[in-house]
Structures are given as structure tokens and as C-alpha cells.
């Protein structure tokens, strides 16, 4: 299959609409990461997403809409709090989970009786949804388990020959996938952190953070949200997270320097390192870390890295989302460091 890479202009969107109505797949820009879009109400189209990505079929897909009224055909019911949160955060990087209607096939929801829905904040994505007349299932447009794509070139790298079209809408502004919540009558449960932070949600309702955000699911436990169950976001290189201050981080990395050893670090951290450092945000620059995260992880492979060290980000704000992605990229391998030391705590 030939994969076309076109601007997300009039001609590109018109071709994308034609393909989507035929049940084909299209790589599309959003503000979070690029998505692999298909008609969410067509089970065969949804199955093509899983096949193109190599994605496990029990990992649910997020459905993208352009109008709040589209929820009526997707959700069997929704609490009033959902409308309040939609008014506050849509369009934007917030996904809400509802009991699904009979219109939504099991192939889209990974066999769950719930459906995850969001309204993206990218103008090309919104226009495509409106002009196609379809709700679009659109997980990240990468091979399953690999770093998510934040540029059209990333999508082409992973999906060349697998899909007919990629729309180039520029670099993603948020850089990590959407926040996912389940909505109750009086509060929400955070299943995946993202661009809408716990602090922002807490201004509108009570927020409970699910254990699966920072810990592996137990054997046989059902994934209620994308990104919870499997190893995700990982480059070919081994990612190791270090938990300590800047001095301890630098000392540990320098003590383990060698061929193929890299670090992801901000400018201040990089100055003290004796290994190649991929540009990442410094402590306190969590938004910059989120925007750079997947670029850095992909660059690890481009640079031939075999081991990549990253210092744990703070949990505040979007830092929780960065931490969540790094934990999964590292398969939850975290080395605790003594303050100012190159030795791990015993």
C-alpha cells in the first residue's frame, strides 16, 4: 500500500473524508499526539486499527467527536457532571468514559460495555470529524508499544505502507495523550493522566487517582482505559528511571557511562553529564517535558542508544502524565538514589 503524506488542507481533508467513509484508516493531527482514525461505528474499520498498530484487541479505543450532541448516539447515559466538565475542558485533551450505547461496536471498546469519548482541540481534527459526518476512533498512530507520534514524520515512520493517508497538521502542542476519567455523580476517577491535570479537574469536582496510574495492573485485571495494561511508549533502548536529586542523577549516570549510554535531561542537568544528553525539560518544566517526551524517546533509537537514563519528573501538574508514560516505557524499572551519591539505595 502506498501511504500519502498531505497537508491538512482542503484537498487533504476531502480525500481523508472519502477514505474514512469507505472504512479506511487515516493518520490525523490532534493537540495531544497524532491519531490513527477510522469510523468508530464500523467494527471492520476498528479492526483495521488494531491490525495496523499490532494492538491487543482488548485495549479500548477513544472516540473523537466535534459536537457535544454527538454523545447522544455514543453514550447510553451520562451524569450531569459530564456536561459540566465538557463545558470546562472541551475541545481539549480530556477523555470521559460512559456506558456505551448499542450503536458502538465491541470492536471499538475492546469488549467493554463502556465507551471513551473526547473532543480534540486541533482545528483540522474537528473539521475532519464534521465534514466526514463520523465519530472517529483514533488511538495514537504508532506501532503498539512504541513511543507515540507528535509529528507527521513519526506517523510515516511507523505506518508507511500500512495506511493510505497521513494528514500533516504540524507538531502536537501538548505532546502526551489525553487525560482519561470515568465520571460518577459526584466525582471522577483518573485512569490516565494527560494535559488536563488533577489540579484543574479538582477545581470542578472530587478526583480519585486510580492505582493503575503509577502501578502495573494485576494479572488478569481488565484495562478500563487505553495505556493502562501493557508496556507502552518504549524505544528499542532500555529506559531506566532514576529517583534522586540532580547531583545524584549526574553521579549515577556518569558512573555508568559507556558506549550506547544516553540520558534525557534538561540544560542544567546535561551540563554535569559525561554522556550524550537528549534535550528534555529541567525540573519544574513539566509542560516542556511533556511536549518533548516522545520526540526524545524516538531520538534514542535514531542515535543508536542502548540504555537511556531519565530522572523522575515531579508529580505535580502535567508532570504526573510524564511520569506515567516514563514508568511504562521503563517497564516500571526505577532505581532509587541516595542524595548526592552515585550509589543506589540498598
QUIURJO-V122467 format. One record per run of one state. SS is the DSSP state (@ for helix, = for strand, . for the rest). FROM is the first residue (numbers start at 0). LEN is the number of residues. If there is no record, write none. Layout:
BEGIN
SS:FROM:LEN, SS:FROM:LEN
END
This chain:
BEGIN
.:0:3, =:3:4, .:7:2, @:9:12, .:21:4, =:25:3, .:28:6, =:34:5, .:39:3, @:42:11, .:53:8, =:61:3, .:64:3, @:67:7, =:74:3, .:77:2, @:79:10, .:89:4, =:93:7, .:100:5, @:105:4, .:109:4, =:113:5, .:118:4, @:122:10, .:132:3, =:135:5, .:140:11, @:151:8, .:159:5, =:164:4, .:168:10, =:178:5, .:183:3, =:186:6, .:192:5, @:197:5, .:202:3, =:205:4, .:209:1, @:210:3, .:213:24, =:237:6, .:243:2, @:245:10, .:255:5, =:260:5, .:265:1, @:266:4, .:270:5, =:275:4, .:279:6, @:285:17, .:302:4, =:306:5, .:311:7, @:318:11, .:329:4, =:333:4, .:337:6, =:343:1, .:344:2
END
